[in-house]
Structure formats: structure tokens, C-alpha cells
Amino acid sequence: MYFQLTSALKRRFIGELRRYWSYHPKYRDDLVIQGKFSFKERPQHGIIIKTSGGTRVDFSADNYIGVIESYCLMTKVKNKPGLSCEWVREDSTAIQNNNGKFPSEPGFYYVDILADTSGLVFFVDPLINVFHEPVTLLSETTAQLAYAPVAGSLRIYEMPSGFLLLEGINYTVTTTGALTFITPITGNRWLQADYMRPEASRGPFTLTEMHANNQAIPGVVMAFGRRAEAGDQFAIMVHDIRRPAYLEYGGKWEISLDCDVMSRDVHAQQEIVDQTVIYLWGVLRSRLSHQGIEITDVSLGGESEEIYDENGDDYFYNATFAITCQTDWSIHVPIDGWLRSVAPLTRADAERVAALTDDELKGETGNIKVLEGLGLEAVQDPFWSGRKGTFEMVK
């Protein structure tokens, strides 16, 4: 993280100084600004920017900042490293162009990395979530789903009781989504289904290291780093609303940059140092402050001379200055588990209840009653309990 951060910081300062000096008529072609002392031919004028050190600035003991809510997040697939993608974010432009609605349907999007003759490519295989679908009853014992469900993903609820019906005990399902019920669905009862449905595979898409892709899954930006490899797989989880997606940990680094200025002319060396320091402290400092880079100090160093040609008594004139700045860092830890629904029964109880008849449910042995029949409702206004000296105490 440290070297990635400092490399990005150096590239930013190099780019800003190159842009500034490109307007100077005397130095736009001769002044070389880079991060290493590697030249095919020693330039007439040059600025070398190097990292001299860094100190971590903690915001808290464990660097915890908060929870990030998002429409999408990345999660791993079992027995796969999942390191090909560095991070996943929302594509705010795509959401804005879609009238504020996330352009991809909620579900899981599996990304497979493969090798091609031209390099690495990836495919996307979507599994779309279907929530609370009213089941179309064809008769008292048969029904049809709108889509063919993925095996093992189907959940059928009898409404208005909310009882979970179990496959093999209460019903059977075919690969086309046709349902057959053991007990007829009569009275004022209806059915509601949750399941996942597959969509056609998308791709191939070209995978370019250190580049992002926002076309494969509309609304999702996938950033690929330098760890992409054939055979890897990961998944993108997409929600219908923004949900807690990441735990954010972060802080600041205080980083020092040493800048060496060289010139064949002593007056040019002084001019380059003077104007660069003034630009950094007077102009660039306020602009970078709004972008998370705070320049806290710019200090001048000494001057020196280096022999260029002993016979001609010619020298390089060197000077140094240092930049101290603070910049933010953060990492996001995915929260890949969330509650779809809560049942008041264990799995064993659900299987036992599913096998009971209506008469058994009404009897004392079952001891199970529908909440609606008890006149109970969900709490709409949660409150704190157990606080002394408040009106919530009951004596």
C-alpha cells in the first residue's frame, strides 16, 4: 500500500510540474521532470522527485472509519483466489444516465478469467434474484413460475401465514419452473416465491492489467490489477438498493518528497527552484487540498556543484528542496452476508410443520398459530428498553 500510494503521489506532482513548466518558453523543451536518475543523455535542466520517507497518522486505534453503503460489492468464490480484480465500485455516471436507478438487476454476477490467443479475457455469468414473486396457480395442486429457477435456490412461502413450504415434502418442481403440490392450495391462501434465475453468459471482454471495465456489468466498475490469471473466478453481488457493503479502515500518511534540481546554468538553476517552490506553496497547495493531498511544508536545501567537463571547467549546478504532505489512505473489507428474511422456526421445526395437516396445525399438539390470527403486528417504532429513570420502566 505504501509504495502504491507514494508512486501515485509522485506521478501527481510530476504531472503538475510538467504542466506548469510547459508554459515557460525557455524551459518547455529542455526541462526534464521525472522520478529517477536514469537518462540516456544528461539533460540541460532537470528536476528529480524522490520519496524520502513516510509516517502513518492514525485516526483511531484500529483505523476503523465506518460502513460504506453501495449497490454492488465484490466477493470471493469458494476454492478460487479471487485476486484478479482489485476493487469494485458503483459507476455514478451510469446510474445518473439511468434516471438514478441502478442499471443492472440485483443478483450475483460470476466473472471467469480465461486465456485467449490475444491474452486474458473474462466472461460474466449472471444469476438474477427474484424476490416475492406471486406464484400463478393453474389449479389447486399445480402452479407455474415466471422463470426456471436455479436448483436449490427456490423458496416457496404460503401467504398470509408466511410458512415456508419445503421441496419434496410440500411440493415438487421441474426444471421449467412447474410446481406440483402435495396438499391442495385452497381457501384464501396464495403463494409467494423467492429464487434465482440464470441469464445468458456475456463476453468475452478483454482484460487489461491496471485498467478498469464498466461495460461488462452496467453500473459496476471493476478495476483489474497485476494479479490477474487464467482460471481465476470471483463474483459481484448487486443489490436493488444501497446496502452496507464494506467496512472502511483508513487514516493518513505524512510523506516527504526530496526534489533535486540540476542545471548547466547557475542562474537557470536558481530560477527553476524559485518558481517551482512558489508554485507549489502558493498555487498548487490550495488546489490539491480539495483533492485529499495537503501540502504542509515546502523547505529549501543547499546548493552544490558537480563537474561536467574537467577540461572545459564546466559544471552542473545542483539544488534541493523538500515537500511534506499528508494524503488519505483507506481499504474496504466486503460485507458479503446480509439477511433476506427471518423465520421464527429452526430448519427441523420447519420440516416438522411442513408435514402437518391443517387439522394438526389447529390442534393442541401442533401448538402453532398464525400471527395474523393472534392479532399481532410488526413493531413500527423500536424503542430502548431497560434504561433507568425513563417512562419506559414498568413497575
C-alpha positions as CSV (number, residue, x, y, z in Angstrom):
1,M,0.0,0.0,0.0
2,Y,2.8,2.5,0.9
3,F,4.7,2.2,-2.3
4,Q,1.5,2.3,-4.4
5,L,0.5,5.4,-2.5
6,T,3.9,7.1,-2.9
7,S,4.1,6.2,-6.5
8,A,0.7,7.7,-7.2
9,L,1.7,10.8,-5.3
10,K,5.0,11.2,-7.2
11,R,3.2,10.8,-10.5
12,R,0.8,13.5,-9.5
13,F,3.5,16.0,-8.6
14,I,5.5,15.2,-11.7
15,G,2.4,15.7,-13.9
16,E,1.6,19.0,-12.2
17,L,5.1,20.4,-12.5
18,R,5.3,19.3,-16.1
19,R,2.1,21.1,-16.9
20,Y,3.3,24.2,-15.1
21,W,6.7,24.4,-16.9
22,S,5.2,23.6,-20.3
23,Y,4.0,27.2,-20.4
24,H,7.5,28.6,-19.9
25,P,9.1,29.5,-23.3
26,K,12.7,28.9,-22.2
27,Y,12.3,25.6,-20.4
28,R,9.4,23.8,-22.0
29,D,11.7,21.7,-24.3
30,D,14.8,21.4,-22.1
31,L,13.5,20.8,-18.6
32,V,13.2,17.1,-17.8
33,I,11.0,16.2,-14.8
34,Q,10.9,12.6,-13.7
35,G,11.2,10.2,-10.7
36,K,14.6,8.6,-11.3
37,F,18.1,9.5,-12.3
38,S,18.0,7.4,-15.5
39,F,18.9,9.4,-18.6
40,K,20.1,8.3,-22.0
41,E,21.8,11.7,-22.1
42,R,22.2,14.1,-19.2
43,P,19.7,16.9,-19.7
44,Q,20.5,20.6,-19.6
45,H,17.9,21.2,-16.9
46,G,16.1,18.7,-14.7
47,I,14.0,18.1,-11.6
48,I,14.1,14.6,-9.9
49,I,11.4,13.8,-7.4
50,K,12.0,11.0,-4.9
51,T,10.3,9.7,-1.8
52,S,12.4,10.2,1.3
53,G,10.1,8.7,3.9
54,G,6.6,8.5,5.4
55,T,4.9,8.4,8.8
56,R,1.5,6.9,9.4
57,V,-1.1,9.1,11.1
58,D,-3.8,7.1,12.9
59,F,-7.4,8.3,13.3
60,S,-8.2,5.5,15.8
61,A,-6.6,2.5,17.4
62,D,-7.9,0.1,14.7
63,N,-8.1,2.6,11.9
64,Y,-11.9,2.0,11.6
65,I,-13.8,4.7,9.8
66,G,-17.3,3.5,9.2
67,V,-19.6,1.5,6.9
68,I,-19.8,2.1,3.1
69,E,-23.2,1.5,1.5
70,S,-23.3,0.6,-2.1
71,Y,-25.4,-1.1,-4.8
72,C,-22.5,-3.6,-5.5
73,L,-19.6,-5.3,-3.9
74,M,-17.1,-8.0,-4.8
75,T,-17.0,-11.4,-3.0
76,K,-14.9,-14.5,-3.5
77,V,-15.9,-17.8,-4.9
78,K,-15.1,-21.0,-2.9
79,N,-11.7,-22.5,-3.7
80,K,-10.7,-19.6,-6.0
81,P,-8.2,-16.9,-5.1
82,G,-10.3,-14.1,-6.5
83,L,-7.3,-11.7,-6.8
84,S,-7.7,-10.7,-10.4
85,C,-9.9,-7.8,-9.5
86,E,-8.5,-5.2,-7.1
87,W,-11.8,-3.4,-6.3
88,V,-15.4,-2.8,-7.4
89,R,-17.3,0.5,-7.2
90,E,-20.5,2.0,-8.5
91,D,-20.5,3.8,-11.8
92,S,-22.1,7.0,-10.8
93,T,-22.3,8.2,-14.4
94,A,-24.3,5.1,-15.5
95,I,-26.7,5.5,-12.5
96,Q,-27.2,9.2,-13.4
97,N,-27.9,8.4,-17.0
98,N,-30.4,5.7,-15.9
99,N,-32.5,8.3,-14.0
100,G,-30.9,7.5,-10.7
101,K,-31.7,3.8,-10.9
102,F,-29.0,1.1,-10.9
103,P,-28.9,-0.2,-14.4
104,S,-28.2,-3.9,-13.6
105,E,-30.7,-6.2,-12.0
106,P,-30.0,-7.5,-8.4
107,G,-28.2,-10.8,-8.2
108,F,-24.8,-12.5,-8.5
109,Y,-22.6,-11.9,-11.5
110,Y,-19.8,-14.6,-11.7
111,V,-16.7,-13.4,-13.5
112,D,-14.4,-16.1,-15.1
113,I,-10.9,-15.3,-16.3
114,L,-9.7,-17.2,-19.3
115,A,-6.7,-17.2,-21.6
116,D,-7.1,-16.3,-25.2
117,T,-4.7,-16.1,-28.2
118,S,-4.6,-12.3,-27.6
119,G,-4.2,-12.5,-23.8
120,L,-6.6,-12.6,-20.9
121,V,-10.3,-12.3,-21.4
122,F,-13.3,-12.7,-19.0
123,F,-16.9,-13.8,-19.2
124,V,-19.8,-12.8,-16.9
125,D,-22.5,-15.3,-15.9
126,P,-25.5,-13.6,-14.2
127,L,-27.8,-15.2,-11.6
128,I,-30.7,-12.7,-11.1
129,N,-32.6,-12.6,-7.8
130,V,-36.4,-12.9,-7.9
131,F,-38.0,-11.7,-4.7
132,H,-41.7,-12.0,-3.7
133,E,-43.0,-13.2,-7.0
134,P,-46.7,-14.1,-6.8
135,V,-47.0,-17.7,-8.0
136,T,-49.5,-18.3,-10.7
137,L,-51.9,-21.1,-9.7
138,L,-53.1,-23.3,-12.6
139,S,-55.2,-25.4,-10.3
140,E,-55.4,-26.3,-6.6
141,T,-52.3,-28.6,-7.0
142,T,-50.3,-27.1,-9.9
143,A,-48.6,-23.7,-10.5
144,Q,-46.1,-22.1,-12.7
145,L,-43.2,-19.8,-12.0
146,A,-42.3,-16.9,-14.3
147,Y,-38.7,-18.2,-14.9
148,A,-36.9,-21.5,-14.4
149,P,-35.2,-21.4,-11.0
150,V,-31.6,-22.4,-10.3
151,A,-31.5,-25.7,-8.5
152,G,-31.6,-25.3,-4.7
153,S,-32.5,-21.5,-4.8
154,L,-36.3,-21.8,-4.7
155,R,-38.2,-20.7,-1.6
156,I,-42.0,-21.0,-1.6
157,Y,-44.0,-19.2,1.1
158,E,-47.6,-19.8,1.9
159,M,-49.3,-16.5,2.5
160,P,-50.6,-14.8,4.6
161,S,-49.1,-17.1,7.2
162,G,-45.6,-16.8,5.8
163,F,-45.0,-20.6,6.3
164,L,-42.0,-21.9,4.3
165,L,-43.0,-24.8,2.1
166,L,-40.3,-27.4,1.6
167,E,-39.4,-29.1,-1.6
168,G,-40.1,-32.9,-1.5
169,I,-42.4,-32.5,1.4
170,N,-45.0,-29.9,0.3
171,Y,-44.2,-29.7,-3.5
172,T,-42.1,-30.8,-6.4
173,V,-40.6,-28.6,-9.1
174,T,-39.4,-29.3,-12.6
175,T,-36.5,-27.6,-14.5
176,T,-39.0,-25.4,-16.3
177,G,-40.5,-24.0,-13.1
178,A,-43.7,-26.1,-13.0
179,L,-44.9,-26.8,-9.4
180,T,-46.9,-29.7,-8.1
181,F,-48.3,-29.5,-4.6
182,I,-48.9,-32.5,-2.3
183,T,-51.7,-30.7,-0.5
184,P,-54.2,-28.5,-2.5
185,I,-53.9,-24.7,-2.1
186,T,-57.4,-23.8,-1.0
187,G,-59.3,-21.0,0.8
188,N,-57.8,-17.5,0.8
189,R,-54.2,-18.7,0.7
190,W,-51.8,-17.7,-2.0
191,L,-48.1,-18.4,-2.7
192,Q,-45.0,-16.2,-3.0
193,A,-41.7,-17.3,-4.4
194,D,-38.0,-16.3,-4.0
195,Y,-35.4,-17.8,-6.3
196,M,-32.6,-17.1,-8.7
197,R,-32.8,-17.4,-12.4
198,P,-29.8,-17.6,-14.9
199,E,-29.2,-15.3,-17.8
200,A,-27.1,-15.8,-20.9
201,S,-23.4,-15.6,-20.5
202,R,-21.8,-12.3,-21.5
203,G,-18.4,-11.9,-23.2
204,P,-15.6,-12.3,-24.0
205,F,-14.3,-9.0,-22.7
206,T,-10.7,-8.0,-22.9
207,L,-8.9,-7.9,-19.6
208,T,-6.2,-5.2,-19.4
209,E,-4.0,-5.0,-16.4
210,M,-4.1,-1.8,-14.4
211,H,-7.3,-0.8,-16.2
212,A,-11.0,-0.7,-15.3
213,N,-14.1,-2.1,-17.1
214,N,-17.5,-0.6,-16.8
215,Q,-19.2,-2.2,-19.8
216,A,-19.5,-5.9,-18.7
217,I,-21.9,-5.2,-15.9
218,P,-23.7,-1.8,-16.4
219,G,-23.3,0.3,-13.3
220,V,-20.3,-1.6,-11.9
221,V,-16.7,-0.5,-12.3
222,M,-14.2,-3.5,-12.0
223,A,-10.6,-2.5,-11.6
224,F,-8.1,-5.1,-12.6
225,G,-4.6,-5.0,-11.2
226,R,-1.4,-7.0,-11.9
227,R,-2.6,-10.3,-10.2
228,A,-5.0,-11.4,-13.0
229,E,-4.5,-15.0,-14.1
230,A,-6.4,-17.6,-16.2
231,G,-8.7,-19.9,-14.2
232,D,-9.5,-17.3,-11.5
233,Q,-13.1,-16.5,-10.6
234,F,-14.9,-14.0,-8.4
235,A,-18.4,-12.7,-8.0
236,I,-20.1,-9.3,-8.0
237,M,-23.1,-9.0,-5.7
238,V,-25.6,-6.4,-6.9
239,H,-28.5,-5.1,-4.7
240,D,-31.7,-3.4,-5.6
241,I,-31.0,-0.6,-3.0
242,R,-27.9,0.6,-1.4
243,R,-26.9,-1.7,1.4
244,P,-24.0,-1.9,3.8
245,A,-21.3,-3.3,1.5
246,Y,-17.9,-2.5,3.1
247,L,-16.2,-1.8,6.4
248,E,-13.8,1.1,5.7
249,Y,-10.5,1.3,7.5
250,G,-8.2,4.2,6.9
251,G,-6.1,7.2,8.0
252,K,-3.4,9.4,6.7
253,W,0.3,9.1,5.6
254,E,2.6,12.0,6.1
255,I,5.0,11.7,3.2
256,S,8.2,13.6,2.5
257,L,9.5,14.1,-1.1
258,D,13.0,15.2,-1.9
259,C,13.4,17.2,-5.1
260,D,16.8,17.6,-6.8
261,V,17.2,20.4,-9.3
262,M,20.1,20.4,-11.8
263,S,21.1,22.8,-14.5
264,R,24.1,23.7,-16.6
265,D,23.5,27.4,-15.8
266,V,23.7,28.7,-12.3
267,H,21.0,31.4,-12.9
268,A,18.7,28.9,-14.5
269,Q,19.1,26.6,-11.5
270,Q,18.1,29.4,-9.1
271,E,15.1,30.4,-11.3
272,I,13.8,26.8,-11.6
273,V,14.0,26.3,-7.8
274,D,12.4,29.7,-7.0
275,Q,9.4,29.4,-9.4
276,T,8.8,25.8,-8.5
277,V,8.7,26.4,-4.7
278,I,6.4,29.5,-5.2
279,Y,4.1,27.5,-7.4
280,L,3.9,24.6,-5.0
281,W,3.2,26.6,-1.9
282,G,1.2,29.5,-3.4
283,V,-0.9,27.9,-6.1
284,L,-0.9,24.1,-6.1
285,R,-1.2,23.8,-2.3
286,S,-4.8,25.1,-2.2
287,R,-5.9,23.2,-5.3
288,L,-4.6,19.8,-4.0
289,S,-6.1,20.4,-0.6
290,H,-9.6,19.9,-2.1
291,Q,-8.5,16.6,-3.5
292,G,-7.2,14.9,-0.4
293,I,-3.5,16.0,-0.7
294,E,-2.5,18.5,1.9
295,I,1.0,20.2,1.4
296,T,2.1,21.0,4.9
297,D,5.6,22.3,4.2
298,V,8.0,23.2,1.4
299,S,11.5,23.7,2.6
300,L,14.7,24.7,0.7
301,G,18.0,22.8,0.9
302,G,21.6,23.7,0.0
303,E,23.4,24.1,-3.3
304,S,26.2,22.1,-4.8
305,E,28.3,21.8,-7.9
306,E,29.2,18.8,-10.0
307,I,32.0,18.6,-12.6
308,Y,30.6,18.2,-16.1
309,D,33.8,18.6,-18.1
310,E,37.1,18.9,-16.3
311,N,39.0,20.1,-19.3
312,G,36.5,22.8,-20.1
313,D,36.0,23.7,-16.4
314,D,32.2,23.2,-16.9
315,Y,29.8,22.3,-14.1
316,F,26.3,21.1,-13.2
317,Y,24.7,23.3,-10.6
318,N,22.5,21.5,-8.2
319,A,20.0,22.5,-5.5
320,T,17.4,20.7,-3.4
321,F,14.0,21.3,-1.9
322,A,11.6,19.1,0.1
323,I,7.9,18.7,0.1
324,T,6.0,17.4,3.1
325,C,2.4,16.4,2.5
326,Q,-0.4,14.4,4.0
327,T,-2.7,12.2,2.0
328,D,-5.5,9.8,2.8
329,W,-5.5,6.0,2.6
330,S,-8.3,3.6,3.0
331,I,-9.2,0.0,2.5
332,H,-12.6,-1.6,2.1
333,V,-13.4,-5.0,3.6
334,P,-16.5,-6.5,1.9
335,I,-19.6,-7.4,4.0
336,D,-20.9,-10.3,1.8
337,G,-23.6,-11.6,4.2
338,W,-27.0,-9.9,4.7
339,L,-30.4,-11.0,5.9
340,R,-33.0,-11.7,3.2
341,S,-35.7,-12.9,5.7
342,V,-36.1,-14.1,9.2
343,A,-38.1,-17.2,10.2
344,P,-39.3,-17.9,13.7
345,L,-38.6,-21.6,13.3
346,T,-35.5,-23.8,13.0
347,R,-34.9,-25.9,10.0
348,A,-36.0,-29.0,11.9
349,D,-39.2,-27.3,13.1
350,A,-39.9,-26.1,9.6
351,E,-39.7,-29.6,8.3
352,R,-42.0,-30.9,11.1
353,V,-44.5,-28.1,10.5
354,A,-44.5,-28.6,6.7
355,A,-45.6,-32.3,7.1
356,L,-48.6,-31.4,9.4
357,T,-52.1,-31.2,8.1
358,D,-54.4,-28.3,8.6
359,D,-56.2,-30.2,11.4
360,E,-53.0,-30.9,13.2
361,L,-51.9,-27.3,13.0
362,K,-55.1,-26.3,14.7
363,G,-54.8,-28.9,17.4
364,E,-53.1,-28.6,20.7
365,T,-50.3,-31.0,19.7
366,G,-49.1,-28.7,17.0
367,N,-49.3,-25.6,19.2
368,I,-48.7,-23.4,16.2
369,K,-50.8,-20.4,15.3
370,V,-50.6,-17.9,12.5
371,L,-49.5,-14.5,13.8
372,E,-52.3,-12.8,11.8
373,G,-54.8,-14.9,13.8
374,L,-53.3,-13.7,17.1
375,G,-53.9,-10.1,16.2
376,L,-50.2,-9.2,16.3
377,E,-48.3,-6.8,14.1
378,A,-44.6,-6.0,13.5
379,V,-43.2,-3.2,15.6
380,Q,-43.1,0.0,13.7
381,D,-41.4,2.2,16.4
382,P,-38.5,0.4,18.0
383,F,-37.5,1.7,21.5
384,W,-34.7,1.4,24.0
385,S,-35.5,-0.8,27.0
386,G,-34.0,-1.2,30.4
387,R,-32.9,2.4,30.9
388,K,-33.4,3.6,34.5
389,G,-35.4,6.8,35.2
390,T,-37.3,6.9,32.0
391,F,-41.0,6.4,31.1
392,E,-40.1,3.0,29.6
393,M,-39.7,1.5,33.0
394,V,-42.7,-0.6,34.2
395,K,-43.1,-1.1,38.0
